[in-house]
């Protein structure tokens, strides 16, 4: 068994996690389901014995929300941190399970092309039962001339809309059709194809070679040499037209599903979309909901009825507590049961708790949450308040993942519609494969960092968004979103507040690159937008290209005013203007207007909206800009 060290952040991130392909020094590996990790088996065993919940992320509010779908959830387990001592793990229980993927390897010297299982058999046969080295070496070169040649993985894999991943059936590919390149019999580039299952003669050898006269997929050729020395070959032309039913593939033999899998590059963004939920820690003593509060609301409902407005007024009058109407509605709908109230909260309501907690007080000095309101030396019209967050705790949990397309955050914890007419095109794959929604544990990471929180003036936003030109541009954004080929974007409600806050977040992140030394990739945004709130949090976590203090140092009164003005001024100009400024739609699906790589876009890992719904004119246009009085 071979061990490899990977960074903890790679185990749950926008580009890595359970079900993802990660490049390591030994090759590309696939992270196995959580329940196949020795780490998971260890903690399940401890919990069964003595209800041990050590090494868990302590966030009651977050666990309560996750129980909406994972009803048996006991705790969020921190992804293990481990060290290698002389190529062996320091702690044998803190191990993440993974396997080589894709499993087809080629030799750059002799061009042999084999599945990993066959390579292991060949090595054992040629070297008296020895195990194949890591990374895999070519057994044929080693046997023939004692030459050590590291084999290379093929660049292609297959994925399905239901979260499956598999190797391209190369043995079937080469036997499906013997093509003559350049002839009339060459594959139709537009026609989808399905491979027939062909019995490959035992002893057949496969080779992967290149043809330098072509610059496209015809450059790669798979050749099969049969035991009788006859040859069959086929280039990779037409590979991306392949749509192979799941039950015909080697990995899923014996299954009945005929969902099609299609080839993609293993480095493609479409291979993996993690469904990660993130929670900003709020002190338990200050949590919006408690059983005591629910009992008080229940008593008021019994005396005055279920009208949310009246209940909210009575709670404020008798208990001096301001409760949002949506919260009261959830409490009544869930029969005054705290666990159910917590679990049925939407992403917007969940963030509203964070927004309300931060904006309701001038400062907080809790152990895992420290912030203070900042007074600007020169008020910026449209910015209601700014907070310097000296310490924040962010917990991230990987609940599931999809392939081919992402889904909306509110779908991460919702059950999919089983009606075949309305079922979404993509389907979630749970990270705990054996137990699914009945799992006791989910994997998570806990990060500490700092940030700056901006609250926009809701009154000014309400007036601004009702102007004719803003409405027109917002409707155009919504129309473009509905036309998107991605279900998650087509279902999204695009508001003027979203475009405004999102664009402001991006120009501030780009500006912070110049002033606090952090690259944009180490800064992240968290948007707080709906009909009750309009704000944004820009934050960094410890270890992300810096240390504490670099970001919050910019939240001093005089520097913050300059930062905001400089960011807005820089937003008035782009290297590609006037083309960018006058653009009617650019980017993927034309979901951006006056925004491009030269002025507004940031690294994908820093953005919550895949660099969509951006428009500089919403900020600084002379007629419709929210901040036009400062330009």
Secondary structure per residue as TSV (DSSP state, phi and psi in degrees):
chain	resnum	aa	ss	phi	psi
A	1	X	-	360.0	135.1
A	2	X	-	-110.7	142.3
A	3	X	-	-114.9	148.8
A	4	X	-	-138.6	136.8
A	5	X	-	-88.7	131.9
A	6	X	-	-129.0	153.5
A	7	X	-	-69.4	144.1
A	8	X	G	-57.7	-38.8
A	9	X	G	-65.1	-20.0
A	10	X	G	-76.7	-15.7
A	11	X	T	-81.2	-22.7
A	12	X	B	-144.3	98.5
A	13	X	S	-157.4	177.9
A	14	X	S	-67.3	-16.7
A	15	X	S	-125.2	3.3
A	16	X	-	-150.9	155.2
A	17	X	B	153.6	-172.7
A	18	X	T	-58.0	128.0
A	19	X	T	90.6	-3.8
A	20	X	-	-96.9	163.3
A	21	X	E	-99.9	126.4
A	22	X	E	-120.7	132.3
A	23	X	E	-84.0	128.1
A	24	X	E	-125.1	177.6
A	25	X	T	-67.2	-17.7
A	26	X	T	-99.3	-3.4
A	27	X	E	130.1	-173.2
A	28	X	E	-84.9	129.6
A	29	X	E	-124.1	152.9
A	30	X	E	-106.5	123.3
A	31	X	E	-75.2	124.8
A	32	X	-	-77.1	164.5
A	33	X	-	-55.8	151.9
A	34	X	G	-56.3	-39.0
A	35	X	G	-73.1	-5.3
A	36	X	G	-99.1	2.2
A	37	X	S	-81.3	138.4
A	38	X	H	-56.2	-31.6
A	39	X	H	-60.6	-44.4
A	40	X	H	-66.2	-46.0
A	41	X	H	-60.4	-36.8
A	42	X	H	-63.3	-47.7
A	43	X	H	-74.6	-32.7
A	44	X	H	-62.9	-41.2
A	45	X	H	-62.6	-43.2
A	46	X	H	-64.6	-39.8
A	47	X	H	-66.9	-40.7
A	48	X	H	-62.9	-37.2
A	49	X	H	-73.1	-49.0
A	50	X	H	-143.6	26.7
A	51	X	-	54.2	43.3
A	52	X	-	-80.7	117.9
A	53	X	-	-116.2	29.1
A	54	X	T	-69.2	164.6
A	55	X	T	58.9	31.6
A	56	X	B	-108.6	153.2
A	57	X	-	-82.8	121.0
A	58	X	-	-88.7	95.6
A	59	X	-	-149.2	90.0
A	60	X	H	-58.4	-41.4
A	61	X	H	-61.5	-41.3
A	62	X	H	-70.9	-45.8
A	63	X	H	-60.1	-41.0
A	64	X	H	-59.9	-39.3
A	65	X	H	-69.3	-40.7
A	66	X	H	-64.4	-25.0
A	67	X	T	-70.7	-4.2
A	68	X	T	-57.9	-40.9
A	69	X	T	-108.7	-37.6
A	70	X	-	-96.9	79.4
A	71	X	T	-66.4	-23.6
A	72	X	T	-97.6	9.3
A	73	X	-	-61.5	128.2
A	74	X	-	-99.0	-39.2
A	75	X	E	-164.4	161.4
A	76	X	E	-97.1	118.9
A	77	X	E	-92.4	130.0
A	78	X	E	-64.2	135.4
A	79	X	-	-62.4	132.8
A	80	X	-	-67.9	144.6
A	81	X	-	-105.1	126.8
A	82	X	-	-138.9	161.0
A	83	X	-	-124.2	149.7
A	84	X	E	-95.6	126.2
A	85	X	E	-113.5	107.2
A	86	X	T	54.5	49.0
A	87	X	T	68.5	13.6
A	88	X	E	-127.2	145.6
A	89	X	E	-68.3	142.1
A	90	X	S	-65.0	-33.2
A	91	X	S	-127.1	115.0
A	92	X	T	-67.4	-15.7
A	93	X	T	-89.3	-20.0
A	94	X	S	-94.4	67.1
A	95	X	-	-127.2	137.0
A	96	X	-	-97.7	131.8
A	97	X	-	-88.9	137.5
A	98	X	E	-151.1	168.2
A	99	X	E	-145.4	157.3
A	100	X	E	-62.0	135.9
A	101	X	S	-160.6	132.6
A	102	X	S	-66.2	162.1
A	103	X	-	-97.4	-1.1
A	104	X	E	-93.3	127.2
A	105	X	E	-121.1	147.6
A	106	X	E	-124.7	151.1
A	107	X	-	-97.6	123.2
A	108	X	T	-70.5	-11.1
A	109	X	T	-95.2	-59.5
A	110	X	T	-97.7	-4.9
A	111	X	-	71.1	10.1
A	112	X	B	-60.3	144.3
A	113	X	E	-134.7	111.8
A	114	X	E	-142.3	154.6
A	115	X	E	-72.3	148.5
A	116	X	H	-57.2	-39.5
A	117	X	H	-60.8	-40.4
A	118	X	H	-71.1	-34.9
A	119	X	H	-61.4	-43.0
A	120	X	H	-62.9	-41.0
A	121	X	H	-64.6	-42.4
A	122	X	H	-63.7	-41.4
A	123	X	H	-64.5	-44.6
A	124	X	H	-60.9	-39.2
A	125	X	H	-68.7	-40.2
A	126	X	H	-83.6	-22.4
A	127	X	T	-126.7	41.8
A	128	X	T	53.5	48.5
A	129	X	T	81.9	6.3
A	130	X	-	-69.9	154.5
A	131	X	-	-81.8	147.7
A	132	X	-	-62.0	130.6
A	133	X	-	-65.7	165.8
A	134	X	S	-121.5	125.1
A	135	X	S	-68.7	160.4
A	136	X	-	-58.1	134.4
A	137	X	B	-107.5	155.4
A	138	X	-	-72.8	116.3
A	139	X	H	-68.9	-26.5
A	140	X	H	-77.7	-41.8
A	141	X	H	-66.4	-39.9
A	142	X	H	-65.0	-40.4
A	143	X	H	-73.8	-37.3
A	144	X	H	-76.7	-44.5
A	145	X	H	-137.2	18.7
A	146	X	-	58.3	26.1
A	147	X	-	-93.2	128.0
A	148	X	-	-87.3	114.9
A	149	X	-	-126.8	118.8
A	150	X	B	-75.7	128.4
A	151	X	-	-81.7	155.7
A	152	X	E	-114.0	141.2
A	153	X	E	-80.2	145.9
A	154	X	-	-66.0	153.3
A	155	X	S	-87.1	-3.9
A	156	X	E	-114.1	143.2
A	157	X	E	-135.2	174.2
A	158	X	E	-122.3	140.5
A	159	X	E	-131.5	156.4
A	160	X	E	-120.8	164.5
A	161	X	T	-71.7	-9.3
A	162	X	T	-99.1	13.9
A	163	X	S	90.8	6.1
A	164	X	-	-82.3	154.2
A	165	X	E	-138.9	141.8
A	166	X	E	-153.7	164.3
A	167	X	-	-76.7	150.3
A	168	X	-	-66.9	132.2
A	169	X	-	-75.0	79.8
A	170	X	H	-63.5	-33.4
A	171	X	H	-64.9	-37.1
A	172	X	H	-74.5	-33.0
A	173	X	H	-60.3	-46.7
A	174	X	H	-72.2	-27.2
A	175	X	H	-88.8	-11.4
A	176	X	H	-69.7	-35.6
A	177	X	-	-157.9	130.0
A	178	X	-	-95.7	104.9
A	179	X	-	-102.1	149.4
A	180	X	-	-106.4	111.4
A	181	X	T	-61.7	136.6
A	182	X	T	85.1	-6.1
A	183	X	S	-90.9	174.1
A	184	X	T	-68.1	-15.8
A	185	X	T	-87.9	-0.8
A	186	X	S	-60.5	153.0
A	187	X	-	-58.7	140.7
A	188	X	-	-70.6	120.9
A	189	X	T	-67.2	-17.1
A	190	X	T	-108.1	-9.4
A	191	X	-	-89.6	127.7
A	192	X	-	-72.1	141.1
A	193	X	B	-126.1	154.2
A	194	X	-	-129.0	132.9
A	195	X	-	-84.3	135.0
A	196	X	-	-75.8	144.2
A	197	X	-	-74.9	120.5
A	198	X	-	-118.7	137.6
A	199	X	-	-75.6	116.4
A	200	X	-	-83.3	123.8
A	201	X	-	-57.9	132.5
A	202	X	T	-56.2	140.3
A	203	X	T	90.3	0.3
A	204	X	-	-68.5	135.3
A	205	X	E	-108.8	140.6
A	206	X	E	-114.8	145.4
A	207	X	E	-134.5	148.1
A	208	X	E	-122.3	116.5
A	209	X	E	-128.6	173.8
A	210	X	E	-122.2	155.1
A	211	X	-	-126.5	107.8
A	212	X	T	-69.8	-10.2
A	213	X	T	-77.0	-10.5
A	214	X	-	-116.7	152.0
A	215	X	S	-113.4	-0.3
A	216	X	S	-108.2	-157.5
A	217	X	G	-66.7	-13.6
A	218	X	G	-66.8	-14.2
A	219	X	G	-66.1	-27.0
A	220	X	E	-103.0	130.0
A	221	X	E	-128.9	126.9
A	222	X	E	-98.5	127.1
A	223	X	E	-122.5	138.4
A	224	X	E	-115.4	128.4
A	225	X	E	-108.3	112.7
A	226	X	-	-76.5	163.9
A	227	X	T	-56.8	-27.9
A	228	X	T	-88.9	13.3
A	229	X	S	74.3	2.7
A	230	X	-	-71.5	151.5
A	231	X	E	-119.9	144.2
A	232	X	E	-130.2	141.5
A	233	X	E	-145.2	156.9
A	234	X	E	-158.1	134.1
A	235	X	E	-80.3	176.7
A	236	X	S	-90.0	8.7
A	237	X	T	-60.5	131.3
A	238	X	T	85.8	3.7
A	239	X	G	-57.8	-41.9
A	240	X	G	-73.9	-3.2
A	241	X	G	-88.8	-7.0
A	242	X	B	-69.6	133.8
A	243	X	E	-134.1	95.9
A	244	X	E	-102.1	125.5
A	245	X	E	-59.3	142.2
A	246	X	G	-57.2	-42.3
A	247	X	G	-74.0	-3.0
A	248	X	G	-98.1	-0.1
A	249	X	S	-96.2	150.9
A	250	X	G	-56.3	-38.9
A	251	X	G	-70.2	-22.2
A	252	X	G	-121.8	30.1
A	253	X	T	-58.3	136.9
A	254	X	T	91.0	-9.0
A	255	X	-	-81.2	172.7
A	256	X	-	-118.1	-11.8
A	257	X	-	-67.8	135.1
A	258	X	-	-112.3	20.4
A	259	X	-	-58.6	131.5
A	260	X	E	-77.9	143.6
A	261	X	E	-109.3	143.4
A	262	X	E	-124.8	149.1
A	263	X	E	-73.8	144.0
A	264	X	E	-146.3	161.5
A	265	X	E	-67.5	141.1
A	266	X	T	-66.0	-19.8
A	267	X	T	-90.5	1.7
A	268	X	-	-66.2	142.0
A	269	X	G	-61.9	-25.8
A	270	X	G	-76.1	-7.9
A	271	X	G	-67.3	-30.1
A	272	X	-	-152.4	124.4
A	273	X	E	-126.6	102.5
A	274	X	E	-74.4	140.7
A	275	X	E	-99.2	86.6
A	276	X	E	-103.8	126.7
A	277	X	E	-102.4	136.8
A	278	X	E	-121.0	140.8
A	279	X	E	-129.9	130.2
A	280	X	E	-84.6	123.2
A	281	X	-	-63.5	131.3
A	282	X	-	-117.8	137.5
A	283	X	-	-56.5	133.8
A	284	X	G	-57.6	-35.0
A	285	X	G	-68.6	-19.6
A	286	X	G	-107.1	10.7
A	287	X	-	-61.9	141.9
A	288	X	S	-60.0	-35.0
A	289	X	-	-118.0	138.7
A	290	X	-	-146.5	161.9
A	291	X	H	-63.4	-34.9
A	292	X	H	-62.8	-44.6
A	293	X	H	-64.0	-41.2
A	294	X	H	-63.3	-37.6
A	295	X	H	-64.8	-36.9
A	296	X	H	-64.9	-42.8
A	297	X	H	-66.5	-39.1
A	298	X	H	-59.6	-41.9
A	299	X	H	-63.8	-40.1
A	300	X	H	-67.0	-40.8
A	301	X	H	-62.2	-39.9
A	302	X	H	-64.7	-31.8
A	303	X	H	-88.0	-33.5
A	304	X	H	-122.9	0.5
A	305	X	-	95.3	-178.4
A	306	X	S	-99.9	7.6
A	307	X	-	-65.8	116.7
A	308	X	H	-58.6	-40.4
A	309	X	H	-62.9	-44.1
A	310	X	H	-65.6	-42.3
A	311	X	H	-61.2	-43.3
A	312	X	H	-62.2	-40.1
A	313	X	H	-64.5	-41.5
A	314	X	H	-69.1	-37.6
A	315	X	H	-63.5	-41.5
A	316	X	H	-65.9	-40.3
A	317	X	H	-70.4	-46.6
A	318	X	H	-88.9	-26.8
A	319	X	H	-124.7	2.5
A	320	X	-	55.3	39.1
A	321	X	-	-123.7	130.2
A	322	X	-	-95.1	112.4
A	323	X	-	-112.7	131.0
A	324	X	-	-64.3	144.4
A	325	X	H	-61.3	-35.5
A	326	X	H	-65.3	-32.0
A	327	X	H	-69.6	-44.0
A	328	X	H	-61.9	-40.7
A	329	X	H	-61.4	-42.7
A	330	X	H	-65.6	-39.5
A	331	X	H	-62.1	-45.8
A	332	X	H	-67.8	-42.5
A	333	X	H	-64.7	-27.4
A	334	X	T	-101.9	22.2
A	335	X	T	56.5	36.3
A	336	X	T	61.0	31.0
A	337	X	-	-103.5	118.2
A	338	X	H	-58.1	-46.4
A	339	X	H	-60.8	-41.3
A	340	X	H	-71.2	-35.7
A	341	X	H	-63.6	-43.6
A	342	X	H	-64.8	-39.6
A	343	X	H	-77.0	-20.1
A	344	X	T	-94.0	8.2
A	345	X	-	-71.9	141.4
A	346	X	-	-84.9	168.3
A	347	X	H	-61.1	-40.6
A	348	X	H	-65.2	-43.7
A	349	X	H	-65.6	-36.9
A	350	X	H	-64.1	-42.4
A	351	X	H	-72.7	-28.8
A	352	X	H	-64.5	-32.1
A	353	X	H	-60.2	-44.6
A	354	X	H	-66.3	-44.9
A	355	X	H	-59.4	-47.2
A	356	X	H	-65.7	-37.7
A	357	X	H	-66.6	-43.5
A	358	X	H	-69.1	-44.4
A	359	X	H	-82.1	-4.8
A	360	X	T	-90.5	-3.6
A	361	X	S	-147.4	152.6
A	362	X	S	-74.5	-24.6
A	363	X	E	-160.7	163.7
A	364	X	E	-147.8	135.9
A	365	X	E	-128.6	48.4
A	366	X	-	-81.0	167.0
A	367	X	S	-60.2	-42.7
A	368	X	S	-110.9	11.5
A	369	X	-	-151.1	108.7
A	370	X	E	-126.5	122.7
A	371	X	E	-148.6	163.3
A	372	X	E	-150.8	138.8
A	373	X	E	-72.7	138.2
A	374	X	E	-108.2	133.8
A	375	X	-	-94.8	122.7
A	376	X	-	-75.6	137.2
A	377	X	S	-64.3	-31.3
A	378	X	S	-134.1	109.1
A	379	X	-	-56.0	140.3
A	380	X	-	-103.5	114.4
A	381	X	T	-59.9	127.1
A	382	X	T	105.9	-21.1
A	383	X	E	-98.4	112.9
A	384	X	E	-78.0	-44.1
A	385	X	E	-157.4	156.9
A	386	X	E	-133.3	137.1
A	387	X	E	-123.5	137.4
A	388	X	E	-95.5	116.2
A	389	X	E	-98.2	99.4
A	390	X	E	-73.1	-28.9
A	391	X	E	-149.7	128.2
A	392	X	E	-132.7	151.5
A	393	X	E	-116.8	121.5
A	394	X	E	-117.2	123.2
A	395	X	E	-105.1	132.2
A	396	X	E	-121.6	132.0
A	397	X	E	-125.4	130.8
A	398	X	E	-89.4	111.0
A	399	X	E	-92.2	-36.0
A	400	X	E	-169.3	-174.4
A	401	X	E	-154.2	162.7
A	402	X	E	-129.7	165.6
A	403	X	S	-125.4	154.9
A	404	X	S	78.2	-43.8
A	405	X	S	-144.8	148.4
A	406	X	-	-83.1	170.1
A	407	X	-	-126.0	167.8
A	408	X	-	-75.2	148.5
A	409	X	G	-52.9	-35.9
A	410	X	G	-68.8	-16.0
A	411	X	G	-87.3	-11.0
A	412	X	T	-60.6	-34.1
A	413	X	T	-114.6	19.0
A	414	X	S	-109.0	149.9
A	415	X	-	-78.4	140.5
A	416	X	-	-77.3	144.3
A	417	X	-	-69.8	124.4
A	418	X	-	-83.6	-5.0
A	419	X	-	-68.4	117.9
A	420	X	T	-62.5	-18.5
A	421	X	T	-81.0	-25.9
A	422	X	T	-117.4	-3.9
A	423	X	S	-62.3	136.2
A	424	X	-	-62.3	153.1
A	425	X	S	-67.1	-33.0
A	426	X	S	-104.1	151.8
A	427	X	-	-128.3	139.6
A	428	X	-	-70.6	148.9
A	429	X	E	-117.7	118.4
A	430	X	E	-72.0	147.7
A	431	X	S	-74.9	-22.8
A	432	X	S	-104.2	96.0
A	433	X	T	-67.3	-42.1
A	434	X	T	-71.7	-36.7
A	435	X	T	-104.0	-20.7
A	436	X	G	56.4	-122.8
A	437	X	G	-74.1	-8.9
A	438	X	G	-97.0	11.5
A	439	X	-	-65.6	149.1
A	440	X	S	-83.3	-29.9
A	441	X	E	-132.1	149.7
A	442	X	E	-126.6	149.4
A	443	X	E	-81.2	141.3
A	444	X	E	-149.4	163.8
A	445	X	E	-127.2	148.4
A	446	X	E	-119.7	121.5
A	447	X	E	-122.3	146.3
A	448	X	E	-115.3	140.7
A	449	X	E	-160.8	-156.7
A	450	X	E	-146.7	163.3
A	451	X	E	-166.8	178.7
A	452	X	E	-127.5	129.4
A	453	X	E	-110.4	129.4
A	454	X	E	-115.8	128.3
A	455	X	E	-110.3	124.1
A	456	X	E	-87.0	153.7
A	457	X	-	-73.9	110.6
A	458	X	H	-62.5	-34.8
A	459	X	H	-65.9	-44.2
A	460	X	H	-68.2	-38.5
A	461	X	H	-60.5	-41.9
A	462	X	H	-62.2	-41.4
A	463	X	H	-69.3	-43.6
A	464	X	H	-63.9	-44.3
A	465	X	H	-71.4	-15.3
A	466	X	T	-88.5	-0.5
A	467	X	S	-71.2	151.0
A	468	X	H	-58.7	-45.6
A	469	X	H	-70.1	-36.7
A	470	X	H	-65.0	-43.2
A	471	X	H	-59.5	-42.7
A	472	X	H	-63.8	-45.6
A	473	X	H	-67.9	-36.3
A	474	X	H	-65.1	-42.9
A	475	X	H	-62.6	-34.5
A	476	X	H	-66.4	-41.0
A	477	X	H	-59.4	-44.9
A	478	X	H	-64.7	-40.0
A	479	X	H	-64.1	-42.4
A	480	X	H	-64.1	-39.0
A	481	X	H	-63.4	-43.2
A	482	X	H	-65.1	-25.9
A	483	X	T	-84.7	-4.6
A	484	X	-	-64.9	146.5
A	485	X	S	-75.8	-15.2
A	486	X	S	-88.8	123.1
A	487	X	H	-58.0	-41.4
A	488	X	H	-61.9	-36.3
A	489	X	H	-78.8	-38.6
A	490	X	H	-62.0	-27.9
A	491	X	T	-90.0	-4.1
A	492	X	-	-78.5	139.4
A	493	X	-	-92.2	113.3
A	494	X	-	-98.2	122.4
A	495	X	-	-115.2	162.7
A	496	X	H	-63.2	-35.9
A	497	X	H	-62.3	-39.6
A	498	X	H	-62.7	-49.3
A	499	X	H	-62.6	-41.1
A	500	X	H	-62.4	-55.6
A	501	X	H	-64.8	-38.6
A	502	X	H	-66.6	-44.3
A	503	X	H	-66.6	-40.8
A	504	X	H	-60.1	-42.1
A	505	X	H	-58.8	-44.2
A	506	X	H	-67.8	-42.8
A	507	X	H	-68.5	-31.2
A	508	X	H	-70.9	-41.2
A	509	X	H	-61.9	-42.8
A	510	X	H	-65.5	-36.2
A	511	X	H	-69.6	-38.2
A	512	X	H	-64.5	-25.7
A	513	X	H	-56.5	-37.3
A	514	X	H	-78.7	-29.1
A	515	X	H	-106.8	-23.9
A	516	X	H	-117.6	-1.2
A	517	X	-	87.5	-6.9
A	518	X	-	-81.4	134.6
A	519	X	-	-69.1	154.0
A	520	X	G	-58.7	-30.0
A	521	X	G	-66.2	-20.1
A	522	X	G	-95.4	-2.6
A	523	X	-	-104.1	147.0
A	524	X	E	-135.2	157.6
A	525	X	E	-111.7	152.6
A	526	X	E	-138.8	114.6
A	527	X	E	-94.6	140.3
A	528	X	E	-123.1	91.0
A	529	X	E	-138.5	122.2
A	530	X	E	-166.7	-162.4
A	531	X	T	-74.6	-3.4
A	532	X	T	-109.6	-15.5
A	533	X	E	-150.5	155.8
A	534	X	E	-151.9	103.7
A	535	X	E	-162.1	178.3
A	536	X	E	-155.6	149.1
A	537	X	E	-120.6	126.6
A	538	X	E	-109.2	124.2
A	539	X	E	-142.4	164.3
A	540	X	E	-135.1	155.8
A	541	X	E	-109.9	156.6
A	542	X	T	-58.5	134.4
A	543	X	T	92.5	-6.6
A	544	X	S	-88.1	80.4
A	545	X	S	58.7	29.4
A	546	X	S	174.5	-164.5
A	547	X	-	-138.6	178.1
A	548	X	T	-58.1	142.2
A	549	X	T	107.0	-25.6
A	550	X	T	-64.9	-39.6
A	551	X	T	-83.4	-45.6
A	552	X	G	-69.7	-18.6
A	553	X	G	-64.1	-23.7
A	554	X	G	-80.0	-7.1
A	555	X	G	-91.8	14.5
A	556	X	S	-73.9	148.1
A	557	X	H	-49.9	-54.4
A	558	X	H	-69.6	-36.6
A	559	X	H	-72.6	-35.0
A	560	X	H	-66.7	-41.3
A	561	X	H	-61.2	-44.1
A	562	X	H	-65.0	-40.0
A	563	X	H	-59.3	-48.6
A	564	X	H	-61.8	-46.5
A	565	X	H	-65.5	-40.7
A	566	X	H	-66.0	-40.5
A	567	X	H	-63.7	-42.6
A	568	X	H	-67.8	-39.2
A	569	X	H	-65.5	-42.0
A	570	X	H	-65.1	-27.9
A	571	X	T	-71.1	-13.4
A	572	X	T	-76.4	-13.1
A	573	X	-	-134.1	144.1
A	574	X	-	-139.6	146.8
A	575	X	T	-61.0	-23.2
A	576	X	T	-101.7	7.8
A	577	X	T	-66.5	148.6
A	578	X	T	-85.1	-0.8
A	579	X	T	-60.4	-46.8
A	580	X	T	-66.0	-47.0
A	581	X	T	-60.9	-38.1
A	582	X	T	-92.1	2.8
A	583	X	-	-62.0	137.6
A	584	X	S	-91.7	-6.8
A	585	X	-	167.2	127.7
A	586	X	B	-148.5	171.1
A	587	X	S	83.1	-176.3
A	588	X	G	-61.7	124.1
A	589	X	G	67.1	15.4
A	590	X	G	53.3	40.0
A	591	X	-	-90.5	6.6
A	592	X	B	-122.0	154.6
A	593	X	S	-111.4	-102.6
A	594	X	S	-80.3	65.7
A	595	X	-	-156.5	131.9
A	596	X	-	-150.5	-176.0
A	597	X	T	-62.4	-27.1
A	598	X	T	-78.2	-18.5
A	599	X	T	-128.9	-32.4
A	600	X	T	-133.5	-33.2
A	601	X	-	-67.3	146.5
A	602	X	-	-128.5	170.9
A	603	X	-	-55.0	142.5
A	604	X	G	-56.9	-34.7
A	605	X	G	-70.7	-13.8
A	606	X	G	-94.7	-14.6
A	607	X	-	-106.4	139.7
A	608	X	S	-86.1	-15.0
A	609	X	S	-119.6	25.7
A	610	X	T	54.2	38.2
A	611	X	T	55.3	40.3
A	612	X	-	-119.8	166.8
A	613	X	S	61.7	56.9
A	614	X	-	-127.1	140.9
A	615	X	-	-160.4	109.0
A	616	X	T	-63.3	-27.4
A	617	X	H	-67.8	-24.8
A	618	X	H	-64.4	-22.9
A	619	X	H	-91.7	-51.2
A	620	X	H	-128.2	9.6
A	621	X	-	-63.7	141.2
A	622	X	T	-61.3	-29.8
A	623	X	T	-98.1	-45.4
A	624	X	T	-111.5	-1.5
A	625	X	-	-66.2	134.5
A	626	X	T	-64.2	-33.8
A	627	X	T	-108.2	26.2
A	628	X	G	-63.8	-20.9
A	629	X	G	-72.5	-12.2
A	630	X	G	-102.3	4.5
A	631	X	-	-107.1	360.0
